[in-house]
Amino acid sequence: MRFGFALLFGSFQFGAPPERAPERAPEGDRWLGRDKAYHFAASAVIQSLTHGIVRGTGNDYRTASGVAAATTLAIGVGKEIHDRADGRYFSWRDLTADAAGGVTGAVFVRQVDR
């Protein structure tokens, strides 16, 4: 669990925003769309896969859930930091879709892992 937090918070050190990154959301950053569906699906898969891998190594459900949530969050935030570093917009809407996908993955895993 500590590794997940270190990965998440350590990534903020290297994510200094460049001067060229836009401050406001571009017109194409809608709440619903293909990009948000990709974020949702990818986060659900990452959450489920990570949980399964951690459980497969003999850890309990709670530990697997925490590691999976930290991993999903770190990847989602890392992706947005990478976008910002490339001069694209850091999208809170993408992070919302990531969070919804992560929760959906966690609920799915909970139904399967009883």
Buried (B, 14 or more C-beta within 10 A) or exposed (E): EEEBEEBBEEBEEEBEEEEEBEEEEEEEBEEEEEBBEEBBBBBBEBBBBBBBBBBEEEBEBEBBBBBBBBBBBBBBBBBBBBBBBEEBBBBEBBBBBBBBBBBBBBEBBEEEEE
